[in-house]
Amino acid sequence: MNIVLLGAPGAGKGTQAQKLVADYGIAHISTGDLLRAAVKAQSPLGIKAKGYMDAGELVPDELVIDLVKERLAADDCQEGFILDGFPRNTAQAVSLDSELSELGKPLDSALLVAVEPDVIVERLSSRRTCRACGFTGSTKHESCPNCGGEMHQRDDDKPETVQNRLDVYQSQTAPLVEYYRGQGILMEVDGDRPVDEVYVDVKNLLGL
């Protein structure tokens, strides 16, 4: 089962991906994680990517796709994968489709976790992260339940930053929904509900 996850920042894509990985062993491919790992490992692709990142520039599509292709060749991807964070626009989607076709691994589904923008602003603005271990909680956590560390609000979770991220999503990434709808593989789930309720619908949509 080859899936691409769609949805605005804070819609809960990562949470649903983690549950699918835990229950079904599907490989979760986060392009953010891929880039960080490649840079840390100082692989040839990582060294190239670091040059762009250090200059504050976006990593070119071709480089990200090369990283994804490299990751898809790993053993754990042979039974399927979940792409999270890529593609970010229709140009990337067209390139990805071409590469996946060559690999004989076309997408089966594009799963959209849909949440209203005002809900996302409220959700992310109340998010708090542990400085010590990275645990993600909310304003109700005065200290980290894992390690007792200090909880703080990340800069990219502040309301004005969240709104900016949503604006970028609407202009660049939202058109992907129509792209995959046109291909007949789009599935949509209401993400503005408890995580486990959303997950039940995700599994039903995917036939799991």
TAFEN-V430217 format. One line per field, one symbol per residue. psi: psi as a letter, one per 40 degrees, with the letter a starting at -180 (. if undefined). A space follows every 10 residues. Layout:
psi = ???
This chain:
psi = hhihhiiihe eedddddddd dddefhhhhh dddddddddd efiddddddd ddddefiihi dddddddddd deeideedei ihhhehieid dddddddddd ddeffihdih hhhhhidddd dddddehihh ddeehhaaee hdihedeeih hihideeidd dddddddddd ddddeddddd ddeeehihih efiidddddd dddddef.
